[in-house]
């Protein structure tokens, strides 16, 4: 265990890509514990991790998002959000928050959301006199809503790993997504009043209708996905196939914006994103194998239950560990590495698996945007060319709000469960 | 001299183009099979027996053939904050050491990947009935190709940056 942990921290700090950090530390573990005869498990575990039908949902959902992102879809979504919430003081920041929420229905990952909206929104906000670091931080934290609004790659992976209903997980993500958007909006309104950020001109009702006409096929996508998987009509992979086909029809026939060059770019981007996720899954699967040799999940569960038998205290510790891991690792990496132990804890505490899953995914997401090392902050800082320190500082109060939402869903399972119970039954 | 570096660049660009086409064809095929499968199952009520397996294996090959390209595009993220802050000499040493570690790991995976594929050569794919060797060897091939990309990190970085600029200009 010392070999694995030591190699892991060293290679991570050396700036080695996380995919290789996982692989190299596993290799060093095998060499250090004198098990080089077992090295055949490296390719074996990699293949076992990848050869799963459910994973095909990832390229198909990513493809759907990439095809949809056609003819300035990002712009259209933002214009629509703006026509509704832009008229108040600080309207542009509300547009950023709710535009990000809508965009989440197209993209399943926070990184994609942050990169796409960061490039478009932050310069616009700056032109209106917003503090650039504040704008970048707002986009970074808002992008956490992307994996909460279906489709969500993180939820699919959690569901696949833990055997939890993916439909219920996808639906459960919506409520915390809305809660986060509301809290961020209140904060944005407060900041706008304090700093005197301007309102946008009020749009007439006809403009809202036009915005809706421009974007409804996109807003409908999550509904189709959830509706499709509901009650086991489709599997998640089949729903993803339908989503990709739907996106193709919408982009081609409704927006009439699908060119060969665009399709080409969409497919290359999909292949690259899928490759990076698959490689991560392959490597993490080796690490998980080592965890099972070393009985890490059992150890974690027994340590935690020795510390306290209070449910809230244990969950607090779990949340803290996940938050820290989420800061350093990729969302998917953390999920694969921790789900075995998490499931054990969930069973000991007799928690609803959907409630547990939502808590875990949301938590890891927050880590993704938490200073000083959250990857999402780096993405936004790099696309907006702002120093990471300033963006981090501006993000702190917003991360606080996200933590409040996390505390709420941890303490009150009903928040996580009432919507899946209502819709999925 | 200029001529040979031009030729090298031409080879590298053709290779990148080839890899991109694999990505395009692979993703397009997987998506088409997925849609056809849904159509067969829900409209014709007649499930295809080979589609799941084919999609899974196709995706695995696409992933391992795209691995090097993905690395060179800088999509494999790491925590580089600390290294970037080191004095430039030390930072270069750490980066070199990192690459050596990655290369060592990839060569190991490639070696054992080949052995793994060879050992499973008599196993057959359930629906498609070919030797699993042809699937399992993807790991070995992918690791080796990724290794080449890591060795030539800077070359591919510059090449892709240049190609990216050209594409942006074309888009205008």
Boltz contact constraints between the chains, C-beta under 6 A:
constraints:
  - contact:
      token1: [A, 12]
      token2: [B, 79]
      max_distance: 6.0
  - contact:
      token1: [A, 13]
      token2: [B, 82]
      max_distance: 6.0
  - contact:
      token1: [A, 14]
      token2: [B, 94]
      max_distance: 6.0
  - contact:
      token1: [A, 14]
      token2: [B, 98]
      max_distance: 6.0
  - contact:
      token1: [A, 15]
      token2: [B, 78]
      max_distance: 6.0
  - contact:
      token1: [A, 15]
      token2: [B, 80]
      max_distance: 6.0
  - contact:
      token1: [A, 15]
      token2: [B, 83]
      max_distance: 6.0
  - contact:
      token1: [A, 16]
      token2: [B, 78]
      max_distance: 6.0
  - contact:
      token1: [A, 16]
      token2: [B, 98]
      max_distance: 6.0
  - contact:
      token1: [A, 17]
      token2: [B, 76]
      max_distance: 6.0
  - contact:
      token1: [A, 17]
      token2: [B, 78]
      max_distance: 6.0
  - contact:
      token1: [A, 18]
      token2: [B, 78]
      max_distance: 6.0
  - contact:
      token1: [A, 19]
      token2: [B, 76]
      max_distance: 6.0
  - contact:
      token1: [A, 20]
      token2: [B, 102]
      max_distance: 6.0
  - contact:
      token1: [A, 23]
      token2: [B, 105]
      max_distance: 6.0
  - contact:
      token1: [A, 24]
      token2: [B, 101]
      max_distance: 6.0
  - contact:
      token1: [A, 24]
      token2: [B, 105]
      max_distance: 6.0
  - contact:
      token1: [A, 27]
      token2: [B, 105]
      max_distance: 6.0
  - contact:
      token1: [A, 39]
      token2: [B, 112]
      max_distance: 6.0
  - contact:
      token1: [A, 40]
      token2: [B, 112]
      max_distance: 6.0
  - contact:
      token1: [A, 40]
      token2: [B, 116]
      max_distance: 6.0
  - contact:
      token1: [A, 42]
      token2: [B, 109]
      max_distance: 6.0
  - contact:
      token1: [A, 42]
      token2: [B, 112]
      max_distance: 6.0
  - contact:
      token1: [A, 43]
      token2: [B, 112]
      max_distance: 6.0
  - contact:
      token1: [A, 43]
      token2: [B, 113]
      max_distance: 6.0
  - contact:
      token1: [A, 43]
      token2: [B, 116]
      max_distance: 6.0
  - contact:
      token1: [A, 43]
      token2: [B, 139]
      max_distance: 6.0
  - contact:
      token1: [A, 44]
      token2: [B, 116]
      max_distance: 6.0
  - contact:
      token1: [A, 46]
      token2: [B, 139]
      max_distance: 6.0
  - contact:
      token1: [A, 50]
      token2: [B, 60]
      max_distance: 6.0
  - contact:
      token1: [A, 51]
      token2: [B, 56]
      max_distance: 6.0
  - contact:
      token1: [A, 53]
      token2: [B, 52]
      max_distance: 6.0
  - contact:
      token1: [A, 56]
      token2: [B, 55]
      max_distance: 6.0
  - contact:
      token1: [A, 60]
      token2: [B, 34]
      max_distance: 6.0
  - contact:
      token1: [A, 63]
      token2: [B, 31]
      max_distance: 6.0
  - contact:
      token1: [A, 238]
      token2: [B, 38]
      max_distance: 6.0
  - contact:
      token1: [A, 241]
      token2: [B, 34]
      max_distance: 6.0
  - contact:
      token1: [A, 241]
      token2: [B, 35]
      max_distance: 6.0
  - contact:
      token1: [A, 241]
      token2: [B, 38]
      max_distance: 6.0
  - contact:
      token1: [A, 244]
      token2: [B, 31]
      max_distance: 6.0
  - contact:
      token1: [A, 245]
      token2: [B, 35]
      max_distance: 6.0
  - contact:
      token1: [A, 264]
      token2: [B, 24]
      max_distance: 6.0
  - contact:
      token1: [A, 267]
      token2: [B, 24]
      max_distance: 6.0
  - contact:
      token1: [A, 267]
      token2: [B, 27]
      max_distance: 6.0
  - contact:
      token1: [A, 268]
      token2: [B, 20]
      max_distance: 6.0
  - contact:
      token1: [A, 268]
      token2: [B, 23]
      max_distance: 6.0
  - contact:
      token1: [A, 270]
      token2: [B, 27]
      max_distance: 6.0
  - contact:
      token1: [A, 271]
      token2: [B, 23]
      max_distance: 6.0
  - contact:
      token1: [A, 271]
      token2: [B, 27]
      max_distance: 6.0
  - contact:
      token1: [A, 271]
      token2: [B, 66]
      max_distance: 6.0
  - contact:
      token1: [A, 272]
      token2: [B, 70]
      max_distance: 6.0
  - contact:
      token1: [A, 272]
      token2: [B, 75]
      max_distance: 6.0
  - contact:
      token1: [A, 275]
      token2: [B, 63]
      max_distance: 6.0
  - contact:
      token1: [A, 275]
      token2: [B, 66]
      max_distance: 6.0
  - contact:
      token1: [A, 275]
      token2: [B, 67]
      max_distance: 6.0
  - contact:
      token1: [A, 275]
      token2: [B, 70]
      max_distance: 6.0
  - contact:
      token1: [A, 276]
      token2: [B, 70]
      max_distance: 6.0
  - contact:
      token1: [A, 276]
      token2: [B, 75]
      max_distance: 6.0
  - contact:
      token1: [A, 276]
      token2: [B, 76]
      max_distance: 6.0
  - contact:
      token1: [A, 278]
      token2: [B, 63]
      max_distance: 6.0
